[in-house]
Amino acid sequence: MSLLLSPDLVEPFAGGLMAGIDVDGGPTEEQLGVLQAIVSHVWNRPDLDLMTVRRIEPNELADLVTDEDHRNAFHELHLTLETCRHPVTDGQVELVQAYADALGVDGDDLAIFRDLVSDGVDAASADYLRFLDRNLDERVEPSLMAISPDADLHEAALAEKLEAFAEYGPGTLGRAFLGFYERFGLTLPGLDSSTHHHFFVAHDMTHTIAGLSTTVPAEIALSAFQFAMNNDRLNRAALLASLVAHEAGFAHPSHLAKANESVLGNPANARLLATELRRGSACRGDFSLIDHFELAPMHIADVRAEFGVQAPENPADGQHWW
C-alpha cells in the first residue's frame, strides 16, 4: 500500500509534513509527537531528525510525489496532523488547503475545517453530521445493503442470524465475533433500536479480524488501519470521521455520548496509531466491506492469514483483542 514508501520518498514526505504544520509559531508538541511516531514506526526512520529535515513546500512536493495514491496518503497524514492542533487555526487550515491544491486532492475534510475556522463549531458540526450520514450508509455489511430496518428499528431476524454464529466451532470468525460483543459488553445488532445495525456488523467484524479493542485510541487506530489497508474514498472517510469525533473533538456521531479531544497527545496513543498504520499497510487486501457472513464459519486465523493481518506488537496492551 502507498504508506510503505520507497526510501527516497520518506524524507520528502516528512519534510512536506513538517512544512505543513510549521505555522502560527510552529508545530505543536502533539503534532511533532504524532509525526515522529509515523516516521519511526511506519517508515522505520527513528534516526530522522524532524527539526533539521529539509522543508518541502507544496509545489515542490507535487513535483516529487506524482503517484495519486501517494498524494492521497500524504493528504490524509496531513489531515491527521491538522486535527492534532488545538485549536485548529486559520493558518493551519490554509496550509492544508495549499498542499491539497498543489497535489490535486479534494475531500469533505477541506470543507468541514474551512467552515470550522470561518463559521464556527456549529457550522462545522452540521457539515460533519451530513457527511457522516452519507458515509455510514455506504459502509454497511454488503449482504445487508438492500434490507431495510423494521419500523421500530429493531431487527430480530438479524440478531438471530448473528446468534447462530454460536453453532460454528471454537476459533471461527463467527465465534470470535460473538466473543467480541461479550468481551466488551456490547448489544448485538438488531436487539436494540438503531438505524445503524448494518453498519455495526461490518464495523465490528473489522474490529474482530484486525484484533483491536473498543477504547477511544483503538477506534482511531482501527480507522487508520483501514485507511492503510486501502486508501479508497470510503476508508479515507472513515479516518476523517474518527479523527473529528476522537481527536478534533468538535462533533460526534449520535451513538457516542460525547466527543473527545487530544487523544493522540498521549505518546502511547500516537505510537498505537503509527503501528496500526504499519499493520494495515502490510495487509494483502481490504476485509472491511466483504461478505463477513460467508467468512464466519472459517477459522479466524485462516481469515487473518488470507488477508495478511499480522499480530500486534503487544496483544496484551489493552488496545488489542487477539
Secondary structure as GFF3:
##gff-version 3
##sequence-region A 1 322
A	DSSP	alpha_helix	7	19	.	.	.	ID=ss1
A	DSSP	alpha_helix	29	41	.	.	.	ID=ss2
A	DSSP	alpha_helix	58	64	.	.	.	ID=ss3
A	DSSP	alpha_helix	68	83	.	.	.	ID=ss4
A	DSSP	alpha_helix	90	103	.	.	.	ID=ss5
A	DSSP	alpha_helix	108	119	.	.	.	ID=ss6
A	DSSP	alpha_helix	121	138	.	.	.	ID=ss7
A	DSSP	three_ten_helix	142	144	.	.	.	ID=ss8
A	DSSP	alpha_helix	156	163	.	.	.	ID=ss9
A	DSSP	three_ten_helix	164	167	.	.	.	ID=ss10
A	DSSP	alpha_helix	173	183	.	.	.	ID=ss11
A	DSSP	alpha_helix	197	210	.	.	.	ID=ss12
A	DSSP	alpha_helix	216	229	.	.	.	ID=ss13
A	DSSP	alpha_helix	233	243	.	.	.	ID=ss14
A	DSSP	pi_helix	244	248	.	.	.	ID=ss15
A	DSSP	three_ten_helix	263	265	.	.	.	ID=ss16
A	DSSP	alpha_helix	267	281	.	.	.	ID=ss17
A	DSSP	alpha_helix	292	295	.	.	.	ID=ss18
A	DSSP	alpha_helix	300	307	.	.	.	ID=ss19
###
